[in-house]
Amino acid sequence: VLLPAVLVNDVGMGDPLFCKYICPQGVLEGAIPLSLVDSGIRSALGTLFTWKLAVLIAVVVLSVLFYRPFCKWVCPLGAFYALTNKVSLLGMKVDQGKCISCGTCARTCKMDVDVTASPDHAECIRCGMCVNACPADAISYRFGMCVSCGHQAAEADRFE
């Protein structure tokens, strides 16, 4: 977050360092397709392309082994979203009276979140797999501000 503010050029603007040196999206959507159709672009590719292609290959390989590895471990946008999860208008609610503590929700979650222990966990992406998997219908979406903060939240019916 601080690098673009600290490392600036002559006119005081910072480079998008993460996008330039780490994020493989530009290679996937721009450099590879353009280099396939234009030999001039292909001849201009250098070490930065090679580095970002290696990052892309690593992300693809890790995606076979883990769910959303780039978003979970590398992307600063994912980290920012995780910080805002506690105050999200869309959250998860667990009815402890209905919960039978079977652990199905935790086993179903691809983000490795136990929604019964922490309904607004930072890594929860609100996919709803736990809602659909719960045999006791104890998990639902919640709309509005966090109930633990003292604000009212509208109960949501199950999303199907």
FENTA-V540468 format. One record per residue. N is the residue number from 1. SS is DSSP state (~ for helix, > for strand, _ for the rest). BURIAL is b if it has 9 or more other ideal C-beta (glycine too) atoms within 8 Angstrom, else e. D_LAST is the distance of its C-alpha to the last C-alpha in Angstrom with 1 decimal. Layout:
n=N ss=SS burial=BURIAL d_last=D_LAST
n=N ss=SS burial=BURIAL d_last=D_LAST
This chain:
n=1 ss=_ burial=e d_last=37.9
n=2 ss=_ burial=e d_last=41.7
n=3 ss=~ burial=b d_last=43.0
n=4 ss=~ burial=b d_last=42.7
n=5 ss=~ burial=e d_last=44.6
n=6 ss=~ burial=e d_last=47.2
n=7 ss=_ burial=e d_last=47.9
n=8 ss=> burial=b d_last=48.9
n=9 ss=_ burial=e d_last=51.0
n=10 ss=_ burial=e d_last=54.2
n=11 ss=_ burial=e d_last=52.5
n=12 ss=_ burial=e d_last=50.3
n=13 ss=_ burial=e d_last=47.0
n=14 ss=> burial=b d_last=45.0
n=15 ss=_ burial=e d_last=43.7
n=16 ss=_ burial=e d_last=39.9
n=17 ss=~ burial=b d_last=40.8
n=18 ss=~ burial=b d_last=37.3
n=19 ss=~ burial=b d_last=36.5
n=20 ss=~ burial=e d_last=40.0
n=21 ss=~ burial=e d_last=40.4
n=22 ss=_ burial=b d_last=37.1
n=23 ss=_ burial=b d_last=34.1
n=24 ss=_ burial=b d_last=34.0
n=25 ss=~ burial=e d_last=32.0
n=26 ss=~ burial=b d_last=35.3
n=27 ss=~ burial=b d_last=36.6
n=28 ss=~ burial=b d_last=33.6
n=29 ss=~ burial=e d_last=33.2
n=30 ss=~ burial=e d_last=36.8
n=31 ss=~ burial=b d_last=39.5
n=32 ss=~ burial=b d_last=38.6
n=33 ss=~ burial=e d_last=38.0
n=34 ss=~ burial=b d_last=41.0
n=35 ss=~ burial=b d_last=43.3
n=36 ss=~ burial=e d_last=42.6
n=37 ss=~ burial=e d_last=43.9
n=38 ss=_ burial=e d_last=46.7
n=39 ss=~ burial=e d_last=49.4
n=40 ss=~ burial=e d_last=50.6
n=41 ss=~ burial=b d_last=47.3
n=42 ss=~ burial=b d_last=47.4
n=43 ss=~ burial=e d_last=50.9
n=44 ss=~ burial=e d_last=50.0
n=45 ss=_ burial=b d_last=47.2
n=46 ss=_ burial=e d_last=48.4
n=47 ss=~ burial=e d_last=47.6
n=48 ss=~ burial=e d_last=44.8
n=49 ss=~ burial=b d_last=43.0
n=50 ss=~ burial=b d_last=43.8
n=51 ss=~ burial=b d_last=42.5
n=52 ss=~ burial=b d_last=39.2
n=53 ss=~ burial=b d_last=38.8
n=54 ss=~ burial=e d_last=39.3
n=55 ss=~ burial=b d_last=36.6
n=56 ss=~ burial=b d_last=34.2
n=57 ss=~ burial=e d_last=35.1
n=58 ss=~ burial=e d_last=34.6
n=59 ss=~ burial=b d_last=31.1
n=60 ss=~ burial=e d_last=30.2
n=61 ss=~ burial=e d_last=31.7
n=62 ss=~ burial=b d_last=30.0
n=63 ss=~ burial=b d_last=26.6
n=64 ss=~ burial=e d_last=27.2
n=65 ss=~ burial=e d_last=27.8
n=66 ss=_ burial=e d_last=25.5
n=67 ss=_ burial=e d_last=22.2
n=68 ss=_ burial=b d_last=23.1
n=69 ss=~ burial=b d_last=26.7
n=70 ss=~ burial=b d_last=28.0
n=71 ss=~ burial=e d_last=25.4
n=72 ss=~ burial=b d_last=25.8
n=73 ss=~ burial=e d_last=29.6
n=74 ss=_ burial=b d_last=31.3
n=75 ss=_ burial=e d_last=29.7
n=76 ss=~ burial=e d_last=30.9
n=77 ss=~ burial=e d_last=28.0
n=78 ss=~ burial=b d_last=25.7
n=79 ss=~ burial=e d_last=28.2
n=80 ss=~ burial=e d_last=28.2
n=81 ss=~ burial=e d_last=24.4
n=82 ss=~ burial=b d_last=24.7
n=83 ss=~ burial=e d_last=27.4
n=84 ss=~ burial=e d_last=25.2
n=85 ss=~ burial=b d_last=22.2
n=86 ss=~ burial=e d_last=23.9
n=87 ss=~ burial=e d_last=24.1
n=88 ss=_ burial=b d_last=20.8
n=89 ss=_ burial=e d_last=19.3
n=90 ss=> burial=e d_last=15.8
n=91 ss=> burial=b d_last=15.9
n=92 ss=> burial=b d_last=14.6
n=93 ss=> burial=b d_last=15.8
n=94 ss=> burial=b d_last=16.8
n=95 ss=_ burial=b d_last=18.0
n=96 ss=_ burial=e d_last=21.1
n=97 ss=_ burial=e d_last=21.9
n=98 ss=_ burial=e d_last=18.9
n=99 ss=_ burial=b d_last=19.1
n=100 ss=_ burial=e d_last=21.1
n=101 ss=_ burial=e d_last=22.0
n=102 ss=_ burial=e d_last=21.1
n=103 ss=_ burial=e d_last=20.4
n=104 ss=~ burial=b d_last=17.4
n=105 ss=~ burial=b d_last=15.6
n=106 ss=~ burial=b d_last=18.8
n=107 ss=~ burial=e d_last=19.3
n=108 ss=~ burial=b d_last=15.8
n=109 ss=_ burial=b d_last=16.3
n=110 ss=_ burial=e d_last=18.1
n=111 ss=_ burial=b d_last=19.8
n=112 ss=_ burial=e d_last=21.4
n=113 ss=_ burial=b d_last=20.3
n=114 ss=_ burial=b d_last=20.4
n=115 ss=_ burial=b d_last=18.0
n=116 ss=_ burial=b d_last=19.8
n=117 ss=_ burial=e d_last=23.1
n=118 ss=_ burial=e d_last=22.2
n=119 ss=_ burial=b d_last=18.9
n=120 ss=_ burial=b d_last=20.1
n=121 ss=_ burial=b d_last=21.8
n=122 ss=_ burial=e d_last=23.4
n=123 ss=_ burial=b d_last=21.8
n=124 ss=_ burial=b d_last=18.1
n=125 ss=_ burial=e d_last=16.4
n=126 ss=_ burial=b d_last=13.1
n=127 ss=_ burial=e d_last=11.2
n=128 ss=_ burial=e d_last=8.6
n=129 ss=~ burial=b d_last=9.9
n=130 ss=~ burial=b d_last=11.5
n=131 ss=~ burial=b d_last=8.7
n=132 ss=~ burial=e d_last=7.2
n=133 ss=~ burial=b d_last=10.9
n=134 ss=_ burial=b d_last=12.3
n=135 ss=_ burial=e d_last=14.0
n=136 ss=_ burial=e d_last=15.0
n=137 ss=_ burial=e d_last=12.0
n=138 ss=_ burial=b d_last=14.4
n=139 ss=> burial=b d_last=12.5
n=140 ss=> burial=b d_last=10.7
n=141 ss=> burial=b d_last=11.2
n=142 ss=> burial=b d_last=14.6
n=143 ss=> burial=b d_last=16.0
n=144 ss=> burial=e d_last=19.8
n=145 ss=_ burial=b d_last=22.6
n=146 ss=_ burial=b d_last=22.7
n=147 ss=~ burial=b d_last=23.5
n=148 ss=~ burial=e d_last=26.1
n=149 ss=~ burial=e d_last=27.9
n=150 ss=_ burial=e d_last=28.6
n=151 ss=_ burial=e d_last=26.4
n=152 ss=_ burial=e d_last=24.0
n=153 ss=> burial=b d_last=20.2
n=154 ss=> burial=e d_last=17.8
n=155 ss=> burial=e d_last=15.2
n=156 ss=_ burial=b d_last=11.7
n=157 ss=_ burial=e d_last=9.2
n=158 ss=_ burial=e d_last=6.2
n=159 ss=_ burial=e d_last=3.7
n=160 ss=_ burial=e d_last=0.0
